[in-house]
């Protein structure tokens, strides 16, 4: 008998030629547990991809990931157009200026005050994409009164603004891709979450929402756009998935980076930062 629950791990790698500190992709997972510890209750995870053209993109991506997960975990209402999501949008944008003030103060205290041209850039908005997912146990088929031993179900809900993607895997095959379903749908100007966009109704209108049901043995993969585009463009999706699923924990970080390097060398993968969250659904 296998206890129902979730295992989750994540891997991040910077683009070729950059250091880990320069990576503008961010991930956040709650509850924050070791990758080999079973999660029996709801889980929330977020992948955010900072836009390279904007200043402090990695910091905005990290803030966006952290706040979205903290809001999504206790409140399933996050995953629909409405009050909960608009309140989240207002809160995360409202946190940016206080974060900037703390950042500027830290720079000054370290003897590296902001230069005039940095201050001018910081007066504008910083941008990132956002994919946030919540996975929670549901009733077994037949409802709460279903007979003992029925297959447990898990329900996922997702909110996506931009081109970071969720993939639902069953029997080693892709059964759902959200919000992008084809490699041809990736563009150069995805929708972005701006750090100074106080129009919460507009942010909500640009966000897409979806839901699905997982069975034991299913996997959910959250990833930023470069890796997502590689997977959707693969000539043999099954073989591509098998390659990707070789990486199951933080101990695989060096091998993951080496594998990405080979894909880039063959020009199969665009040279960009990569973030991956893997959620494995266990059952009984």
C-alpha positions in Angstrom: 0.0 0.0 0.0 1.3 3.4 -1.0 0.2 6.4 1.1 -1.5 9.1 -1.0 0.5 12.2 -1.4 2.8 14.3 -3.5 6.5 14.5 -4.0 7.9 17.8 -5.3 11.3 18.9 -6.5 12.7 21.8 -8.5 15.7 22.6 -10.6 17.0 25.9 -11.9 19.8 26.6 -14.3 21.1 29.9 -15.7 21.6 30.6 -19.4 25.0 29.6 -20.8 27.6 32.2 -19.9 25.8 33.4 -16.8 26.1 32.5 -13.1 23.4 31.1 -10.8 23.2 34.6 -9.2 22.3 36.1 -12.5 19.5 33.7 -13.3 16.2 35.6 -13.8 13.9 32.6 -13.4 12.4 32.0 -9.9 10.5 29.2 -8.3 8.7 28.9 -5.0 6.9 25.9 -3.4 4.8 25.6 -0.2 5.0 23.7 2.0 8.8 24.0 1.9 9.8 20.4 2.6 12.7 18.2 1.4 12.1 16.7 -2.0 11.9 13.1 -0.6 9.3 14.0 2.0 5.6 13.1 1.2 3.2 16.0 1.2 -0.3 14.8 2.2 -2.2 18.1 2.0 -2.5 20.9 -0.5 0.6 22.1 -2.3 1.2 25.4 -4.2 4.0 26.1 -6.6 5.0 28.9 -8.9 7.5 29.5 -11.8 8.2 33.1 -12.7 10.4 34.2 -15.5 11.9 37.7 -15.2 12.1 39.7 -18.4 15.7 40.3 -19.2 15.1 43.8 -20.7 13.8 45.1 -17.3 15.9 46.1 -14.3 16.0 43.8 -11.2 14.0 41.2 -13.1 15.2 38.3 -11.0 14.2 40.1 -7.8 10.7 40.9 -9.1 10.3 37.3 -10.3 11.3 36.0 -6.8 8.8 38.3 -5.1 6.1 37.4 -7.5 6.7 33.7 -7.0 6.7 34.0 -3.2 3.6 36.1 -2.9 1.6 34.1 -5.5 2.3 30.8 -3.7 1.5 32.3 -0.2 -1.8 33.5 -1.5 -2.7 30.5 -3.6 -2.1 27.8 -1.0 -4.8 28.7 1.5 -7.3 30.1 -1.0 -8.6 28.2 -4.1 -10.4 31.3 -5.0 -7.1 32.6 -6.3 -7.7 30.5 -9.4 -10.6 32.3 -11.0 -11.3 35.9 -12.1 -12.5 37.7 -9.1 -11.8 39.3 -5.8 -9.1 36.9 -4.5 -6.9 37.2 -7.6 -7.3 41.0 -7.8 -6.4 41.3 -4.1 -3.3 39.3 -4.8 -2.3 41.4 -7.8 -2.8 44.6 -5.7 -0.7 43.2 -2.8 2.2 42.0 -4.8 2.5 45.3 -6.8 2.1 47.2 -3.5 5.2 45.3 -2.1 7.5 46.4 -4.9 8.2 50.0 -3.7 9.0 49.0 -0.1 11.3 46.3 -1.5 13.0 48.8 -3.7 13.5 51.2 -0.7 15.1 48.4 1.3 17.3 47.5 -1.7 18.4 51.1 -2.1 19.1 51.4 1.6 21.2 48.3 1.6 23.2 49.6 -1.4 23.8 52.9 0.4 24.9 51.1 3.6 27.3 49.0 1.7 28.9 52.2 0.1 27.3 51.5 -3.3 24.5 54.1 -3.5 22.2 54.0 -6.5 23.6 56.0 -9.5 21.3 58.5 -11.1 20.8 56.3 -14.2 19.8 53.4 -11.9 17.3 55.5 -10.2 15.8 56.5 -13.5 15.4 52.9 -14.5 13.9 51.9 -11.2 11.2 54.5 -11.7 9.7 52.3 -14.4 8.1 48.9 -14.2 9.9 45.5 -14.0 8.3 42.5 -15.7 7.9 38.7 -15.4 5.7 35.9 -16.5 3.9 33.9 -13.8 2.6 30.3 -13.6 1.0 29.3 -10.2 -0.5 25.9 -9.5 -2.3 24.5 -6.5 -2.7 20.7 -6.1 -5.1 19.4 -3.4 -6.7 16.0 -2.6 -10.2 15.5 -3.7 -13.0 13.0 -3.1 -12.5 9.5 -4.5 -14.7 8.7 -7.5 -18.2 8.3 -6.2 -17.9 11.1 -3.7 -17.1 10.9 0.1 -19.1 7.7 0.5 -17.1 5.8 -2.1 -15.9 2.3 -1.0 -12.6 1.9 0.7 -9.8 1.3 -1.7 -11.1 3.5 -4.5 -8.5 5.4 -6.4 -7.7 8.7 -4.8 -7.9 11.8 -6.9 -5.9 15.1 -6.8 -7.2 18.3 -8.4 -4.9 20.9 -9.8 -5.8 24.5 -10.5 -3.5 26.8 -12.4 -3.2 30.6 -13.2 -0.9 31.7 -16.0 0.1 35.1 -17.2 2.6 34.7 -20.0 4.3 31.7 -21.4 5.6 29.6 -18.5 3.8 26.2 -18.9 2.2 23.4 -17.0 2.3 19.9 -18.4 0.1 17.0 -17.1 1.8 13.6 -17.7 0.0 10.3 -17.5 1.5 6.9 -18.4 4.6 8.7 -19.7 2.5 10.7 -22.2 1.5 14.4 -22.3 -2.3 14.7 -21.8 -2.5 18.5 -21.1 -0.4 21.5 -21.8 -1.4 24.9 -20.4 -1.5 27.8 -21.3 0.4 27.0 -24.5 -0.4 23.9 -26.5 2.0 24.2 -29.5 5.6 25.2 -30.0 4.4 27.6 -32.7 2.4 29.6 -30.2 5.5 30.9 -28.4 6.2 34.4 -29.4 8.7 37.2 -28.5 6.2 39.3 -26.6 4.3 37.3 -24.0 2.0 38.9 -21.6 3.9 40.1 -18.5 3.1 40.9 -14.9 4.4 44.5 -14.3 5.7 45.6 -10.9 3.9 48.9 -11.2 0.7 47.8 -12.9 -2.0 48.8 -10.5 -4.8 47.9 -13.0 -5.8 44.7 -11.3 -8.7 44.2 -13.6 -6.4 44.3 -16.6 -3.9 41.8 -15.0 -6.8 39.5 -14.2 -8.1 39.7 -17.8 -4.7 38.8 -19.1 -4.4 35.8 -16.8 -5.7 32.4 -17.9 -7.1 29.9 -15.5 -7.6 26.1 -15.8 -8.1 23.0 -13.7 -7.6 19.2 -14.0 -7.7 15.9 -12.1 -4.6 13.8 -11.3 -4.5 10.0 -10.6 -1.8 8.1 -8.8 1.3 7.9 -11.1 0.6 11.2 -12.8 3.1 13.9 -12.9 2.8 17.7 -13.2 5.7 19.6 -14.7 5.9 23.4 -14.4 8.6 25.1 -16.5 9.7 28.4 -18.0 9.4 29.1 -21.7 12.6 27.8 -23.2 12.3 24.3 -21.8 8.5 24.3 -22.4 9.1 25.2 -26.1 11.7 22.4 -26.4 9.3 19.8 -25.1 6.4 20.9 -27.3 8.7 21.0 -30.4 10.2 17.5 -29.7 9.9 15.1 -32.7 9.5 12.3 -30.2 7.6 13.6 -27.2 7.9 10.3 -25.4 11.6 10.2 -25.7 11.9 13.8 -24.6 9.8 13.2 -21.5 12.0 10.2 -20.6 15.1 12.4 -20.9 13.5 15.1 -18.7 12.2 12.7 -16.1 15.7 11.4 -15.4 16.1 14.4 -13.2 14.3 13.8 -9.9 15.9 15.8 -7.2 18.5 18.5 -6.3 21.2 15.9 -6.4 20.7 15.9 -10.1 21.5 19.6 -10.6 25.0 19.1 -12.2 23.6 16.4 -14.6 20.7 18.7 -15.4 23.0 21.6 -16.3 25.2 19.3 -18.4 22.1 18.0 -20.2 20.9 21.5 -20.9 24.3 22.4 -22.3 24.1 19.5 -24.8 20.7 20.6 -26.0 21.9 24.2 -26.4 25.0 23.0 -28.3 22.7 21.2 -30.7 20.6 24.3 -30.9 17.6 22.3 -29.7 17.1 24.6 -26.7 17.2 28.3 -26.8 19.9 29.8 -24.6 17.8 31.1 -21.7 17.4 30.6 -18.0 15.5 27.4 -17.2 13.2 26.6 -14.2 11.5 23.3 -13.6 9.2 22.1 -10.9 8.2 18.4 -10.9 5.3 17.1 -8.9 4.8 13.4 -8.6 1.4 12.1 -7.5 1.4 9.0 -5.3 -1.6 6.7 -4.5 -2.6 3.5 -2.8 
